[in-house]
Each structure stands twice: as C-alpha cells, then as structure tokens.
Amino acid sequence: MHAHGAKRCRFILVVRAARRTFVTPMRQPGIDQSWPTFDAPRLRTAAPIDAIDGKEVVAAVGGGASTTSLALFSIHNGHLIRLRIPKAADDRDTFADGGSLAGSYTVNCLARGLVTQTGLTNERDGRTFGVTRTLYRAAGDSFRFVSYRAYRHLTLRSARPRFPELRRGASMFSACRPIGKRGATVAAPSLIRIR
C-alpha cells in the first residue's frame, strides 16, 4: 500500500524479439510515484542507437509542460536493461527532448553509437541563441560521456549546417541508422500497467 492508502501500481516494459520475449520494470526515481501521468510512462520510438545491430526502445519517463525525459532500453547480455546516461541534462539517466521559447533540447545520433544532447537558449538580443552540445558514446550497458561544448551568438542559418540535429525535419533519434541488413531485433515493445 502507498503511504496515503492508495494502491501503488508498477509498469513493466515488454519487448518481443525474434526468438524471445524480454521484460523489465519501468522506474524513474522521484517521478514514478506519480505515474501514470499524461506524458509518462509512454513508449516513444524504437531506433538503432548503439553500435550493435538492432534497435533500442525509447520511453518517456517524465516531463513538464513542454520537455520530456527519455529513458533508453536495450537487450544486453541476454537481458532487457535500461541504459545509464551520465551527466543528464534533466532527470537522472535520461535524455531531454522538447522545450519552450526560452530554451529547448533535442537528442539525436551523429553516427552509429554516438549521441548528441543539444540544448538551445535564446540570447538577450532576441536574434541569436546559444547552443550546448553534449556527446555520448554507447558503451555496453551505458552511455559514456565524451565531451561538452557551448557556442554563442548563433543564428539558425549559421547553426543548421554545423549542427545536423537542428536541421528541418530532424526529430528525436531520427538520424539513427541501422547497421547491416538484419533490421530490428526489437519487434513489438509494449508497456503494461500492473496493479
């Protein structure tokens, strides 16, 4: 029982692969006590993010008015696990996506296994903005922090050729490309609420 007497429910992620079904609990410290909410937990996409053939499952585990916290899950050593993300911009072990007029985040692949968490903030002059770019490399059961850089006084016109994740049509993990011909090992992820 929950402290207030209400039943506490849990969520599990179920992934059917070619020959096996994998299951793992869904949790987000400090947030999952309020689940379900309008935006979490929710499956967002399956994309080929790490350097191993197949796709990772991306799930929304938290969010605010316009920003979503995303957790990534992958099959590693025969188990479905949540990938750790150090130096997260928002909630622990998450990437952030979305934002407001004052600032926003996007997350995408630059190369197979190389992910960028990019932030944009408006500058005081109202015509330019700053970009922060944190690079991560997929490494087994986690992402390894690679680098952080901040850029100032940019316009969209000057930034788009330099930052592919800011180009028109780019969206969360849209630049992630599969390796080989086999395609996805993740066939049908689903989220199940357990009472």
Backbone as a chain_set.jsonl record, in Angstrom:
{"seq": "MHAHGAKRCRFILVVRAARRTFVTPMRQPGIDQSWPTFDAPRLRTAAPIDAIDGKEVVAAVGGGASTTSLALFSIHNGHLIRLRIPKAADDRDTFADGGSLAGSYTVNCLARGLVTQTGLTNERDGRTFGVTRTLYRAAGDSFRFVSYRAYRHLTLRSARPRFPELRRGASMFSACRPIGKRGATVAAPSLIRIR", "coords": {"N": [[0.826, -1.186, 0.0], [0.411, 2.261, -0.676], [1.675, 5.22, 0.97], [-0.476, 6.918, 1.399], [-2.587, 5.226, 1.4], [-3.52, 4.485, -1.082], [-3.416, 2.124, -3.735], [-0.286, 1.228, -5.029], [0.834, 1.289, -8.27], [2.742, -0.525, -10.715], [4.817, -0.426, -13.622], [5.732, -2.328, -16.453], [8.102, -2.99, -19.022], [7.746, -4.674, -21.994], [9.339, -6.531, -24.414], [9.234, -8.005, -27.481], [11.349, -10.037, -29.198], [13.048, -11.574, -31.984], [13.288, -14.333, -31.247], [12.587, -14.477, -28.589], [11.026, -13.218, -25.6], [11.399, -10.301, -23.698], [11.474, -8.757, -20.47], [11.267, -5.959, -18.309], [11.242, -3.938, -15.327], [9.725, -0.668, -15.213], [10.98, 2.294, -14.053], [11.48, 5.47, -12.487], [13.31, 7.28, -10.463], [11.951, 9.439, -8.037], [9.956, 10.328, -9.665], [8.269, 8.273, -10.614], [6.403, 7.696, -8.667], [4.185, 9.203, -9.11], [3.12, 8.223, -11.434], [0.453, 6.816, -13.409], [0.883, 9.588, -15.641], [-0.116, 12.269, -17.837], [1.952, 12.307, -19.721], [3.748, 10.258, -19.077], [4.376, 6.916, -17.862], [5.411, 6.379, -21.249], [5.702, 4.85, -24.406], [7.936, 5.903, -26.898], [9.561, 5.566, -29.269], [11.369, 3.195, -31.329], [14.657, 2.822, -32.06], [17.719, 2.489, -33.939], [20.28, 2.912, -32.044], [22.663, 2.335, -30.507], [25.915, 0.769, -31.123], [25.439, -1.79, -31.941], [23.811, -4.243, -33.905], [20.346, -3.844, -34.35], [17.563, -2.435, -32.497], [17.01, 0.156, -30.032], [14.763, 0.771, -27.352], [12.882, 3.631, -26.764], [11.566, 5.417, -24.151], [9.244, 7.638, -22.66], [9.706, 8.902, -19.502], [9.181, 10.914, -17.818], [8.167, 14.342, -17.53], [7.6, 17.819, -18.246], [5.781, 20.831, -18.775], [6.514, 21.197, -21.441], [8.802, 19.733, -21.976], [10.281, 16.541, -22.308], [11.424, 13.722, -20.501], [13.549, 11.155, -21.414], [14.072, 7.69, -21.356], [16.306, 5.044, -22.227], [16.236, 1.732, -23.437], [17.723, -1.484, -23.845], [18.684, -4.642, -25.25], [20.988, -6.474, -23.592], [23.6, -8.623, -23.056], [21.771, -10.78, -22.948], [19.649, -9.765, -21.463], [16.985, -7.432, -20.917], [17.662, -4.159, -20.427], [17.884, -0.975, -18.771], [19.584, 1.714, -20.13], [22.303, 3.468, -18.75], [22.809, 6.969, -18.302], [25.149, 9.275, -17.988], [25.686, 12.524, -16.462], [23.236, 13.769, -17.102], [20.961, 16.047, -18.672], [18.505, 16.646, -17.61], [16.292, 14.814, -15.834], [17.571, 12.069, -13.832], [19.629, 9.723, -15.537], [18.499, 10.122, -18.094], [17.67, 11.4, -21.38], [16.843, 14.632, -22.623], [14.048, 16.067, -24.331], [12.448, 18.471, -26.324], [10.905, 21.574, -25.237], [10.66, 25.106, -24.563], [9.891, 28.49, -25.624], [11.961, 29.893, -24.459], [14.061, 28.108, -24.201], [15.29, 24.953, -25.406], [15.604, 21.362, -25.907], [17.13, 18.79, -27.86], [17.618, 15.449, -29.016], [19.738, 13.218, -30.694], [21.264, 11.006, -33.132], [24.645, 11.227, -34.16], [26.418, 9.613, -35.377], [26.623, 6.039, -35.761], [26.106, 4.812, -32.62], [27.001, 7.162, -31.463], [25.738, 9.785, -29.719], [24.067, 12.916, -29.504], [23.14, 15.312, -27.137], [21.521, 18.157, -27.411], [21.207, 21.52, -26.569], [19.308, 24.527, -26.784], [19.298, 27.979, -26.226], [17.713, 31.117, -25.992], [19.314, 34.206, -26.632], [20.023, 37.391, -25.066], [19.745, 39.473, -26.943], [17.675, 38.748, -28.567], [17.807, 37.908, -31.197], [19.756, 36.038, -31.641], [21.078, 32.861, -30.53], [22.244, 30.519, -28.027], [24.06, 27.452, -28.145], [24.342, 24.341, -26.602], [26.214, 21.415, -26.56], [26.322, 18.107, -25.819], [28.139, 15.22, -26.056], [27.775, 11.71, -26.284], [28.891, 8.331, -26.106], [27.719, 5.173, -26.949], [28.199, 2.472, -24.813], [28.179, -0.581, -24.055], [26.279, -1.271, -21.292], [25.626, 1.345, -20.851], [25.864, 4.898, -21.54], [28.76, 6.616, -22.446], [30.202, 9.561, -21.338], [31.446, 11.916, -23.595], [32.109, 14.56, -24.543], [31.637, 18.104, -23.907], [30.424, 21.106, -25.207], [30.0, 24.601, -25.594], [28.369, 27.057, -27.502], [28.023, 30.38, -28.741], [26.019, 33.211, -29.753], [24.719, 32.501, -32.222], [22.838, 32.074, -35.266], [19.878, 30.553, -36.651], [20.348, 30.089, -39.323], [23.16, 30.054, -39.492], [23.681, 27.973, -37.769], [22.399, 25.567, -38.574], [23.823, 24.201, -40.771], [26.073, 23.419, -39.372], [25.205, 21.94, -37.173], [23.663, 19.092, -37.468], [21.491, 18.005, -36.097], [19.781, 20.089, -35.702], [18.612, 20.675, -38.055], [15.922, 21.197, -40.4], [13.157, 19.052, -40.149], [14.494, 17.208, -38.594], [14.135, 15.092, -35.818], [13.556, 13.577, -32.587], [15.974, 11.17, -32.283], [15.911, 10.678, -35.042], [17.961, 10.588, -36.907], [19.319, 8.244, -36.549], [20.735, 5.357, -37.827], [20.323, 2.04, -39.115], [22.59, -0.829, -38.89], [23.948, -3.099, -41.179], [21.867, -5.688, -42.749], [19.917, -6.927, -41.336], [18.08, -5.551, -39.714], [15.643, -4.632, -37.257], [15.93, -6.005, -33.983], [14.192, -5.69, -32.024], [10.903, -6.263, -31.947], [8.214, -5.69, -31.105], [7.61, -3.517, -28.825], [5.951, -3.06, -25.688], [4.057, -1.479, -23.131], [3.09, -2.26, -19.929], [0.723, -1.951, -17.397], [0.732, -2.837, -14.047], [-1.3, -3.814, -11.472]], "CA": [[0.0, 0.0, 0.0], [1.07, 3.559, -0.711], [1.576, 5.912, 2.257], [-1.796, 7.524, 1.528], [-3.578, 4.175, 1.348], [-3.854, 4.104, -2.456], [-2.556, 1.068, -4.26], [0.809, 1.702, -5.884], [0.945, 0.416, -9.436], [4.04, -0.568, -11.371], [4.775, -0.627, -15.058], [6.826, -3.127, -16.989], [8.329, -2.906, -20.453], [7.811, -5.995, -22.603], [9.882, -6.451, -25.766], [9.295, -9.265, -28.226], [12.421, -10.103, -30.188], [12.831, -12.643, -32.956], [13.142, -15.667, -30.646], [12.405, -14.439, -27.145], [10.367, -12.04, -25.038], [12.155, -9.73, -22.586], [10.654, -7.937, -19.583], [11.995, -5.229, -17.269], [10.396, -2.929, -14.683], [9.908, 0.736, -15.566], [11.092, 3.125, -12.852], [12.215, 6.73, -12.582], [13.347, 7.791, -9.103], [11.414, 10.766, -7.789], [8.862, 10.647, -10.578], [7.346, 7.18, -10.869], [5.351, 7.63, -7.666], [3.012, 9.898, -9.637], [2.655, 7.586, -12.665], [0.599, 7.384, -14.742], [0.532, 10.972, -15.911], [-0.435, 12.473, -19.241], [3.085, 12.061, -20.607], [4.665, 9.195, -18.673], [5.336, 6.425, -18.848], [4.866, 6.228, -22.595], [6.677, 4.452, -25.416], [8.072, 6.959, -27.905], [10.069, 5.052, -30.537], [12.449, 2.206, -31.299], [15.633, 3.346, -33.015], [19.057, 1.873, -33.865], [21.079, 3.962, -31.418], [24.021, 1.92, -30.137], [26.735, 0.254, -32.222], [25.114, -3.199, -32.145], [22.661, -4.39, -34.789], [19.075, -3.881, -33.66], [17.044, -1.144, -32.047], [16.78, 0.427, -28.626], [13.432, 1.294, -27.07], [12.907, 4.942, -26.126], [10.326, 5.61, -23.401], [9.11, 8.85, -21.855], [9.555, 8.543, -18.086], [8.828, 12.122, -17.075], [8.043, 15.506, -18.386], [6.987, 19.029, -17.741], [4.82, 21.412, -19.694], [6.923, 21.051, -22.839], [10.023, 18.934, -22.076], [10.08, 15.137, -21.963], [12.6, 12.955, -20.085], [13.529, 9.905, -22.157], [14.947, 6.593, -20.941], [16.591, 4.107, -23.311], [16.329, 0.332, -23.037], [18.363, -2.303, -24.861], [18.985, -6.02, -24.868], [22.424, -6.531, -23.335], [23.961, -9.894, -22.406], [20.594, -11.616, -22.752], [18.665, -9.13, -20.583], [16.488, -6.108, -21.273], [18.138, -3.257, -19.378], [17.842, 0.461, -19.008], [20.936, 2.229, -20.306], [22.652, 4.597, -17.879], [23.208, 8.176, -19.021], [25.785, 10.179, -17.027], [25.619, 13.968, -16.707], [21.976, 14.038, -17.79], [20.536, 17.45, -18.664], [17.25, 16.793, -16.883], [16.177, 13.781, -14.81], [18.653, 11.082, -13.773], [19.705, 8.681, -16.564], [17.579, 10.403, -19.192], [17.911, 12.467, -22.331], [15.716, 15.573, -22.647], [13.57, 16.427, -25.662], [11.385, 19.469, -26.288], [11.245, 22.797, -24.538], [9.781, 26.256, -24.709], [10.506, 29.58, -26.382], [13.19, 30.319, -23.784], [15.116, 27.135, -24.433], [14.795, 23.618, -25.72], [16.572, 20.276, -26.074], [16.881, 17.746, -28.835], [18.562, 14.336, -28.878], [19.803, 12.53, -31.969], [22.519, 10.326, -33.43], [25.564, 11.845, -35.115], [26.947, 8.424, -36.058], [26.144, 4.866, -35.036], [26.673, 4.732, -31.284], [27.369, 8.493, -30.974], [24.5, 10.535, -29.495], [24.209, 14.282, -29.026], [22.075, 16.012, -26.409], [21.771, 19.536, -27.81], [20.319, 22.499, -25.961], [19.269, 25.862, -27.385], [18.739, 29.029, -25.374], [17.678, 32.44, -26.611], [20.2, 35.192, -26.024], [19.356, 38.634, -24.693], [19.454, 40.369, -28.07], [16.456, 38.29, -29.209], [18.057, 37.478, -32.578], [20.706, 34.929, -31.657], [20.904, 31.901, -29.443], [23.387, 29.699, -27.656], [23.889, 26.014, -28.306], [25.208, 23.46, -25.828], [26.202, 20.09, -27.182], [26.962, 17.065, -25.026], [28.256, 13.993, -26.84], [27.851, 10.446, -25.556], [29.139, 7.146, -26.92], [27.125, 3.962, -26.39], [29.258, 1.576, -24.339], [27.613, -1.677, -23.274], [25.034, -1.011, -20.571], [25.503, 2.77, -20.545], [26.485, 5.843, -22.452], [29.966, 7.215, -21.875], [30.341, 10.98, -21.626], [32.575, 12.168, -24.489], [32.519, 15.966, -24.499], [30.627, 19.155, -23.767], [30.863, 22.385, -25.77], [28.986, 25.653, -25.655], [28.545, 28.002, -28.614], [27.182, 31.559, -28.512], [25.76, 34.184, -30.824], [24.422, 31.802, -33.469], [21.507, 32.18, -35.859], [19.514, 29.257, -37.229], [21.007, 29.983, -40.628], [24.558, 29.661, -39.301], [23.778, 26.758, -36.955], [21.896, 24.338, -39.21], [24.852, 23.406, -41.455], [27.061, 22.974, -38.388], [24.561, 21.015, -36.233], [22.618, 18.387, -38.229], [20.324, 17.731, -35.26], [18.915, 21.271, -35.721], [18.078, 20.871, -39.402], [14.477, 20.98, -40.585], [12.767, 17.654, -40.259], [15.155, 16.368, -37.586], [13.367, 14.892, -34.59], [14.188, 12.684, -31.629], [16.632, 9.961, -32.796], [15.563, 10.461, -36.45], [19.162, 10.379, -37.729], [19.923, 6.955, -36.207], [20.64, 4.454, -38.972], [20.679, 0.651, -38.803], [23.775, -1.44, -39.475], [23.667, -4.393, -41.804], [20.588, -5.898, -43.424], [19.009, -7.68, -40.484], [16.996, -4.725, -39.2], [15.374, -4.551, -35.823], [15.726, -7.191, -33.166], [13.024, -5.354, -31.222], [9.763, -6.364, -32.851], [6.994, -5.037, -30.635], [7.629, -3.148, -27.416], [4.678, -2.639, -25.107], [4.135, -1.049, -21.739], [1.972, -2.875, -19.226], [0.496, -1.482, -16.031], [0.395, -3.929, -13.137], [-1.944, -3.318, -10.241]], "C": [[0.871, 1.25, 0.0], [0.847, 4.248, 0.634], [0.194, 6.521, 2.478], [-2.909, 6.498, 1.417], [-3.961, 3.742, -0.064], [-2.913, 3.0, -2.906], [-1.507, 1.683, -5.179], [0.919, 0.744, -7.063], [2.355, 0.496, -10.001], [3.819, -0.783, -12.842], [5.953, -1.491, -15.454], [6.891, -2.901, -18.503], [8.498, -4.322, -20.963], [8.285, -5.817, -24.037], [9.92, -7.853, -26.361], [10.395, -9.145, -29.26], [12.146, -11.306, -31.086], [12.537, -13.989, -32.303], [12.768, -15.667, -29.178], [11.663, -13.172, -26.742], [11.139, -11.609, -23.8], [11.254, -8.81, -21.785], [11.562, -7.229, -18.584], [11.055, -4.222, -16.623], [10.723, -1.523, -15.184], [9.915, 1.522, -14.259], [11.792, 4.421, -13.217], [12.188, 7.357, -11.197], [12.837, 9.231, -9.011], [10.225, 11.134, -8.66], [7.824, 9.533, -10.622], [6.252, 7.027, -9.811], [4.063, 8.269, -8.178], [2.495, 9.284, -10.94], [1.302, 6.959, -12.453], [0.212, 8.867, -14.766], [0.221, 11.081, -17.399], [0.714, 12.047, -20.149], [4.004, 10.924, -20.197], [3.956, 8.144, -17.819], [4.649, 6.21, -20.191], [5.989, 5.814, -23.545], [6.726, 5.517, -26.496], [8.537, 6.435, -29.253], [10.995, 3.876, -30.27], [13.408, 2.639, -32.399], [16.975, 2.64, -32.852], [20.071, 2.888, -33.349], [22.501, 3.511, -31.103], [24.733, 1.295, -31.334], [26.485, -1.222, -32.512], [23.862, -3.271, -33.005], [21.386, -4.533, -33.961], [18.694, -2.501, -33.17], [16.938, -1.075, -30.534], [15.371, 0.999, -28.489], [13.59, 2.601, -26.308], [11.548, 5.149, -25.459], [10.368, 6.932, -22.646], [8.869, 8.415, -20.422], [9.215, 9.75, -17.223], [8.691, 13.278, -18.036], [7.411, 16.673, -17.665], [5.984, 19.533, -18.766], [5.213, 21.176, -21.15], [8.201, 20.235, -23.037], [9.736, 17.518, -21.596], [11.414, 14.513, -21.579], [12.499, 11.566, -20.688], [14.534, 8.905, -21.598], [15.134, 5.661, -22.125], [16.792, 2.716, -22.743], [16.914, -0.47, -24.19], [18.538, -3.728, -24.342], [20.5, -6.135, -24.786], [22.72, -7.795, -22.538], [22.74, -10.735, -22.051], [19.528, -11.042, -21.848], [18.231, -7.79, -21.157], [16.855, -5.175, -20.133], [17.903, -1.806, -19.777], [19.284, 0.952, -19.085], [21.163, 3.429, -19.396], [23.152, 5.758, -18.721], [23.821, 9.139, -18.012], [25.596, 11.641, -17.428], [24.368, 14.352, -17.493], [21.571, 15.498, -17.627], [19.317, 17.666, -17.776], [17.2, 15.758, -15.761], [17.296, 12.755, -14.938], [18.519, 10.018, -14.863], [18.689, 8.877, -17.684], [18.201, 11.39, -20.173], [16.672, 13.359, -22.311], [15.35, 15.882, -24.091], [12.424, 17.42, -25.513], [11.843, 20.719, -25.565], [10.234, 23.885, -24.798], [10.483, 27.314, -25.542], [11.831, 30.018, -25.764], [14.349, 29.371, -24.044], [14.535, 25.764, -24.7], [15.962, 22.641, -25.868], [16.153, 19.398, -27.239], [17.94, 16.669, -28.627], [18.539, 13.55, -30.183], [21.151, 11.819, -32.102], [23.347, 11.178, -34.388], [26.209, 10.771, -35.968], [26.448, 7.24, -35.25], [26.864, 4.767, -33.7], [27.088, 6.067, -30.695], [26.115, 9.364, -30.925], [24.84, 11.937, -29.02], [22.949, 14.723, -28.289], [22.365, 17.489, -26.642], [20.736, 20.448, -27.181], [20.421, 23.836, -26.667], [18.668, 26.835, -26.383], [18.79, 30.351, -26.116], [18.623, 33.366, -25.873], [19.465, 36.511, -25.862], [18.984, 39.541, -25.859], [18.191, 39.961, -28.838], [16.627, 37.803, -30.637], [18.969, 36.268, -32.657], [20.433, 33.999, -30.493], [22.208, 31.181, -29.172], [23.046, 28.232, -27.838], [24.848, 25.319, -27.352], [25.085, 22.075, -26.443], [27.003, 19.136, -26.311], [26.956, 15.792, -25.854], [28.433, 12.799, -25.915], [28.129, 9.334, -26.545], [28.511, 5.957, -26.204], [28.244, 2.992, -26.038], [28.649, 0.502, -23.445], [26.293, -1.307, -22.631], [24.836, 0.469, -20.232], [26.007, 3.61, -21.707], [27.676, 6.444, -21.73], [30.004, 8.677, -22.301], [31.583, 11.19, -22.477], [33.038, 13.61, -24.375], [31.315, 16.885, -24.308], [31.211, 20.427, -24.358], [29.693, 23.339, -25.788], [29.364, 26.631, -26.758], [27.59, 29.17, -28.379], [27.026, 32.365, -29.792], [25.548, 33.521, -32.185], [23.027, 32.186, -33.974], [21.158, 30.803, -36.397], [20.217, 29.044, -38.561], [22.467, 29.538, -40.487], [24.687, 28.322, -38.568], [23.382, 25.487, -37.697], [22.946, 23.567, -39.996], [25.852, 22.771, -40.482], [26.522, 21.889, -37.46], [23.422, 20.287, -36.951], [21.362, 18.107, -37.411], [19.353, 18.918, -35.209], [18.29, 21.509, -37.099], [16.577, 20.594, -39.442], [14.203, 19.496, -40.774], [13.444, 16.733, -39.266], [14.258, 16.275, -36.353], [14.093, 13.856, -33.739], [14.667, 11.381, -32.28], [16.317, 9.68, -34.27], [16.778, 10.192, -37.336], [19.848, 9.043, -37.443], [19.67, 5.97, -37.338], [21.055, 3.046, -38.597], [21.976, 0.211, -39.468], [23.321, -2.738, -40.13], [22.275, -4.469, -42.404], [19.538, -6.502, -42.511], [17.861, -6.842, -39.963], [16.838, -4.86, -37.707], [15.324, -5.911, -35.166], [14.534, -6.953, -32.245], [11.823, -5.339, -32.157], [8.567, -5.559, -32.356], [7.1, -4.695, -29.155], [6.228, -2.776, -26.936], [4.906, -2.335, -23.635], [2.895, -1.582, -21.04], [1.904, -2.336, -17.811], [0.067, -2.658, -15.175], [-0.198, -3.327, -11.879], [-1.583, -4.196, -9.082]], "O": [[1.939, 1.277, 0.61], [-0.079, 3.89, 1.362], [-0.26, 6.63, 3.617], [-4.078, 6.876, 1.346], [-4.653, 2.739, -0.232], [-1.752, 2.954, -2.501], [-1.811, 2.547, -6.001], [1.077, -0.463, -6.88], [3.069, 1.476, -9.783], [2.766, -1.262, -13.264], [7.032, -1.401, -14.87], [5.88, -2.657, -19.162], [9.301, -5.087, -20.429], [7.702, -5.041, -24.793], [10.551, -8.761, -25.82], [10.37, -8.248, -30.103], [11.119, -11.971, -30.947], [11.644, -14.712, -32.745], [12.642, -16.731, -28.572], [11.676, -12.176, -27.466], [11.493, -12.433, -22.957], [10.372, -8.156, -22.342], [12.512, -7.821, -18.072], [10.162, -3.699, -17.289], [11.866, -1.231, -15.535], [8.982, 1.43, -13.46], [12.6, 4.463, -14.145], [11.166, 7.908, -10.788], [13.226, 10.106, -9.784], [9.562, 12.143, -8.418], [6.625, 9.809, -10.663], [5.278, 6.307, -10.031], [2.972, 7.917, -7.729], [1.517, 9.783, -11.498], [1.023, 6.578, -11.316], [-0.656, 9.322, -14.021], [0.291, 10.092, -18.128], [0.485, 11.49, -21.222], [4.967, 10.642, -20.91], [3.007, 8.481, -17.112], [3.459, 5.9, -20.255], [7.09, 6.361, -23.493], [5.686, 5.986, -26.96], [7.977, 6.81, -30.283], [11.357, 3.6, -29.127], [13.001, 2.802, -33.549], [17.33, 2.235, -31.745], [20.655, 3.638, -34.131], [23.453, 4.232, -31.402], [24.198, 1.299, -32.443], [27.246, -1.841, -33.256], [22.954, -2.454, -32.855], [21.364, -5.27, -32.975], [19.408, -1.525, -33.396], [16.797, -2.089, -29.85], [14.859, 1.635, -29.41], [14.334, 2.675, -25.33], [10.509, 5.068, -26.113], [11.391, 7.3, -22.068], [7.943, 7.653, -20.146], [8.986, 9.611, -16.022], [9.059, 13.187, -19.208], [6.778, 16.526, -16.62], [5.411, 18.754, -19.528], [4.346, 20.977, -22.002], [8.64, 20.065, -24.174], [9.036, 17.318, -20.604], [12.422, 14.741, -22.246], [11.498, 10.873, -20.506], [15.702, 9.235, -21.391], [14.225, 5.5, -22.94], [17.431, 2.538, -21.706], [16.647, -0.187, -25.358], [18.537, -3.969, -23.135], [21.207, -5.924, -25.772], [22.152, -8.008, -21.467], [22.684, -11.333, -20.976], [18.585, -11.748, -21.49], [19.016, -7.098, -21.805], [16.414, -5.37, -19.0], [17.748, -1.471, -20.951], [20.102, 0.645, -18.218], [20.304, 4.305, -19.29], [23.833, 5.561, -19.727], [23.087, 9.765, -17.248], [25.372, 11.947, -18.599], [24.428, 15.154, -18.425], [21.805, 16.108, -16.584], [19.123, 18.761, -17.247], [17.998, 15.829, -14.827], [17.891, 12.591, -16.003], [17.435, 9.479, -15.086], [18.09, 7.914, -18.163], [19.134, 12.119, -19.837], [15.573, 12.889, -22.014], [16.215, 15.952, -24.964], [11.537, 17.237, -24.679], [13.034, 20.898, -25.311], [9.1, 23.624, -25.201], [11.549, 27.062, -26.103], [12.727, 30.468, -26.478], [15.501, 29.801, -24.099], [13.424, 25.453, -24.272], [17.127, 23.032, -25.942], [14.969, 19.282, -27.557], [19.027, 16.946, -28.122], [17.473, 13.248, -30.719], [22.054, 12.011, -31.288], [22.807, 11.778, -35.318], [26.511, 10.993, -37.141], [25.904, 7.422, -34.161], [28.089, 4.651, -33.655], [27.493, 6.116, -29.534], [25.506, 9.648, -31.957], [25.771, 12.133, -28.239], [21.833, 14.525, -28.769], [23.35, 18.015, -26.125], [19.536, 20.183, -27.249], [21.503, 24.234, -27.099], [17.645, 26.544, -25.763], [19.776, 30.669, -26.782], [18.725, 33.323, -24.647], [18.406, 36.717, -26.455], [18.016, 40.297, -25.773], [17.69, 40.727, -29.661], [15.663, 37.324, -31.234], [18.949, 35.546, -33.654], [19.657, 34.314, -29.591], [23.145, 31.223, -29.969], [21.892, 27.825, -27.703], [26.029, 25.662, -27.294], [23.995, 21.627, -26.798], [28.2, 19.326, -26.092], [25.904, 15.337, -26.302], [29.138, 12.864, -24.908], [27.667, 9.377, -27.685], [28.734, 5.749, -25.012], [29.125, 2.721, -26.853], [28.606, 0.653, -22.224], [25.304, -1.059, -23.321], [23.978, 0.81, -19.418], [26.504, 3.097, -22.709], [27.603, 6.745, -20.539], [29.856, 8.992, -23.482], [32.66, 10.703, -22.132], [34.219, 13.868, -24.139], [30.163, 16.503, -24.514], [32.347, 20.794, -24.058], [28.543, 22.939, -25.972], [30.531, 26.984, -26.922], [26.482, 28.979, -27.878], [27.78, 32.221, -30.755], [26.136, 33.94, -33.182], [22.156, 32.572, -33.195], [22.045, 29.969, -36.582], [20.632, 27.929, -38.877], [22.948, 28.73, -41.282], [25.685, 27.619, -38.727], [23.976, 24.433, -37.469], [22.964, 22.34, -39.896], [26.404, 21.706, -40.756], [27.27, 21.021, -37.01], [22.316, 20.821, -37.032], [20.275, 17.985, -37.976], [18.229, 18.775, -34.729], [17.519, 22.453, -37.274], [16.045, 19.851, -38.618], [14.933, 18.792, -41.471], [13.02, 15.59, -39.101], [13.693, 17.275, -35.909], [15.129, 13.326, -34.142], [13.86, 10.589, -32.766], [16.448, 8.537, -34.706], [16.631, 9.62, -38.416], [20.875, 8.747, -38.054], [18.53, 5.773, -37.757], [22.018, 2.857, -37.854], [22.409, 0.788, -40.465], [22.393, -3.389, -39.65], [21.589, -3.457, -42.552], [18.37, -6.579, -42.891], [16.762, -7.365, -39.781], [17.789, -5.167, -36.989], [14.753, -6.857, -35.709], [13.934, -7.903, -31.742], [11.737, -4.5, -33.054], [7.969, -4.814, -33.132], [6.717, -5.504, -28.311], [5.423, -2.24, -27.698], [5.817, -2.861, -22.996], [1.776, -1.376, -21.51], [2.915, -2.275, -17.112], [-0.853, -3.392, -15.534], [0.38, -2.409, -11.296], [-2.023, -3.949, -7.959]]}, "num_chains": 1, "name": "protein.A"}
